[in-house]
Amino acid sequence: MFRFAVGAQAEAHSAILHAFGEANEDLCTALGIDDVRSRLRAADWFDALTDEDLAERLKKLAEWGLLDVVQNHAENYRTATEYERRNLHYSLTKAGEAACAGVRHALAVLNEAGALQTAVLDALADRLTELAGLLDDPATADRRLFSAVQEVEGRLEALRTGATGFNGELQRLLRADGADLDTFHEVKAATVAYLQEFVTNLDQRTHAVVAALGRVEEHGIDELHRRALSGADLPPTAGEHATQEWLRHRRSRWDGLRSWFRPADGSTPRIDQLHAVARRAIVALLQVLDRITEARRHSSGAAADFRELARWFATADRDEDLHRLWSAAFGLGSARHAHLAHEDPELVAPSTPWAQAPRVRVSALLRSNGRTEKFARTGKVRDTSAVAALRASRARQERAELEAAWRRLATGGEVRLSSFGELEPGVFDRLLDLLGRALATREDSTGLRRACTGDGQVEIVLRDPGDARSARLRTSRGTLRGADYLVDVRLLTDSPDAEAAG
């Protein structure tokens, strides 16, 4: 039945069957070759397929019993070519319909995500309670009972499919070791929370389903199925065999429902097994999470280091990288002193055994850092005589300017501050420095303030005359206004004659 799904033409055969399945859903049971081609395009099949190829594929499917080939006698054909092209019509056989359904079911299972939905349990309990209520009323139509039975079976199938799929995914998750640790940790933590949510109040939901199931069975399951069969309205073509098969299928589904919640043989209900599986999975996931957390806390061991080193070796692209990795990991490279030679190699014959050869000195730098000394010419010492001469000249100039400023400020006795009048900026800065030093000291008993420069060469004596006069000192940068003190600036290193002349 599924031979079409293998081989070189598997994609073409699958696409053709998919086209026939889509046509069946549109209640179009027979397709000509042109209809098949248009259906293929609608199914996103655009590969080159000539009429001969398409006819060959259809013929092969018919040989496998998946398609029926019939003559279309209802058409009028104007030419022989048109007759050959449009005469044959193809339709799915029972096996073909089963093959299409099987492929669709397989794809649905692959894309399906298992789930433990507590809402399904609630819905199942509600449908059983509703079914019990319908059975309590003798006037309930058989069609309504049929619909209620179908809804119960649908809820049970959803529970069974979701639980089975989720359990499979859960076991695969427990076996997954190669995933990223962060993602692994996140997925497992979310799964634990999901399982805890499902387990919570599961007993109460199970009890509600069992109670509703008991109410339904009080009315007799055989009678329920008999009335449901009456409401199913099976086609008149269905014989006694189809009727018995329908009833057998219903009983099988009901037995499956009982095995989930209240087995007739007294065995453990599957819902309890699912409960135990969920609890064991929570414990197993938490243990894995603890191991991951503990592994992150502890330092890496020798085994982990060697595994990581093996991964690095496996991902190295070149032999040079492998050698560098080996040297960095184990330090077992070639001897560093093998290139050294005797100071005078001509004194040692090339045939001398190494054990009898004279020793070669190995430097401490080569042993410690793996580098040899390199002797080169001593670098030139920069001639700084010009810089020194320039600095000496600048110092002499600054000293001369300083001495000139002191001589300009020397008063030779007590004078008014206003007597300085206008000063050069450099001399004015020196005067401000002296005034600041004097004002920073306390007055002595005679009302004088005394201060000296840092080198002790100049002394200033300052006194407030008490007449509240003001002084104005002008420079090229501005004018200073302040109290007109009596000042006496003395050069302590100058001779009395020089001081008098200044």
Secondary structure as the mmCIF struct_conf table of DSSP 4:
data_model
#
loop_
_struct_conf.conf_type_id
_struct_conf.id
_struct_conf.beg_label_comp_id
_struct_conf.beg_label_asym_id
_struct_conf.beg_label_seq_id
_struct_conf.end_label_comp_id
_struct_conf.end_label_asym_id
_struct_conf.end_label_seq_id
HELX_RH_3T_P HELX_RH_3T_P1 ARG A 3 ALA A 5
BEND BEND1 VAL A 6 GLY A 7
TURN_TY1_P TURN_TY1_P1 ALA A 8 GLN A 9
HELX_RH_AL_P HELX_RH_AL_P1 ALA A 10 GLU A 25
TURN_TY1_P TURN_TY1_P2 ASP A 26 LEU A 27
STRN STRN1 LEU A 31 LEU A 31
HELX_RH_AL_P HELX_RH_AL_P2 ILE A 33 ALA A 42
TURN_TY1_P TURN_TY1_P3 ALA A 43 ASP A 44
BEND BEND2 ASP A 47 ASP A 47
HELX_RH_AL_P HELX_RH_AL_P3 ASP A 51 GLU A 63
TURN_TY1_P TURN_TY1_P4 TRP A 64 GLY A 65
BEND BEND3 LEU A 66 LEU A 66
STRN STRN2 LEU A 67 GLN A 71
TURN_TY1_P TURN_TY1_P5 HIS A 73 ALA A 74
BEND BEND4 GLU A 75 GLU A 75
BEND BEND5 ARG A 78 THR A 79
HELX_RH_AL_P HELX_RH_AL_P4 ALA A 80 ARG A 86
BEND BEND6 ASN A 87 ASN A 87
STRN STRN3 LEU A 88 LEU A 92
HELX_RH_AL_P HELX_RH_AL_P5 LYS A 94 ASN A 111
HELX_RH_AL_P HELX_RH_AL_P6 THR A 118 ASP A 136
TURN_TY1_P TURN_TY1_P6 PRO A 138 ALA A 139
HELX_RH_AL_P HELX_RH_AL_P7 ASP A 142 ARG A 175
BEND BEND7 GLY A 178 ALA A 179
HELX_RH_AL_P HELX_RH_AL_P8 LEU A 181 VAL A 199
TURN_TY1_P TURN_TY1_P7 THR A 200 ASN A 201
HELX_RH_AL_P HELX_RH_AL_P9 LEU A 202 GLU A 217
TURN_TY1_P TURN_TY1_P8 GLU A 218 HIS A 219
HELX_RH_AL_P HELX_RH_AL_P10 ILE A 221 ALA A 232
TURN_TY1_P TURN_TY1_P9 PRO A 236 THR A 237
HELX_RH_AL_P HELX_RH_AL_P11 GLU A 240 PHE A 261
TURN_TY1_P TURN_TY1_P10 ALA A 264 ASP A 265
HELX_RH_AL_P HELX_RH_AL_P12 ARG A 270 ARG A 297
BEND BEND8 HIS A 298 HIS A 298
HELX_LH_PP_P HELX_LH_PP_P1 SER A 299 SER A 300
HELX_RH_AL_P HELX_RH_AL_P13 ALA A 302 THR A 315
BEND BEND9 ARG A 318 ARG A 318
HELX_RH_AL_P HELX_RH_AL_P14 ASP A 319 PHE A 330
TURN_TY1_P TURN_TY1_P11 ARG A 336 HIS A 339
BEND BEND10 GLU A 343 ASP A 344
HELX_RH_3T_P HELX_RH_3T_P2 PRO A 345 LEU A 347
BEND BEND11 VAL A 348 VAL A 348
TURN_TY1_P TURN_TY1_P12 PRO A 350 SER A 351
TURN_TY1_P TURN_TY1_P13 TRP A 354 GLN A 356
BEND BEND12 ALA A 357 ALA A 357
HELX_LH_PP_P HELX_LH_PP_P2 PRO A 358 ARG A 359
HELX_RH_AL_P HELX_RH_AL_P15 ALA A 364 ASN A 369
BEND BEND13 GLY A 370 GLY A 370
HELX_LH_PP_P HELX_LH_PP_P3 ARG A 377 ARG A 382
HELX_RH_AL_P HELX_RH_AL_P16 SER A 385 LEU A 409
BEND BEND14 GLY A 412 GLY A 413
STRN STRN4 VAL A 415 ARG A 416
HELX_RH_3T_P HELX_RH_3T_P3 LEU A 417 PHE A 420
STRN STRN5 GLU A 422 GLU A 422
HELX_RH_AL_P HELX_RH_AL_P17 PRO A 425 LEU A 439
TURN_TY1_P TURN_TY1_P14 ALA A 440 ALA A 440
BEND BEND15 THR A 441 THR A 441
HELX_LH_PP_P HELX_LH_PP_P4 ARG A 442 GLU A 443
TURN_TY1_P TURN_TY1_P15 SER A 445 THR A 446
BEND BEND16 GLY A 447 GLY A 447
STRN STRN6 LEU A 448 CYS A 452
TURN_TY1_P TURN_TY1_P16 GLY A 454 ASP A 455
BEND BEND17 GLY A 456 GLY A 456
STRN STRN7 VAL A 458 ARG A 463
BEND BEND18 GLY A 466 ASP A 467
STRN STRN8 SER A 470 THR A 475
TURN_TY1_P TURN_TY1_P17 SER A 476 ARG A 477
STRN STRN9 GLY A 478 ALA A 483
STRN STRN10 LEU A 486 LEU A 491
BEND BEND19 LEU A 492 ASP A 494
HELX_RH_AL_P HELX_RH_AL_P18 PRO A 496 ALA A 501
#
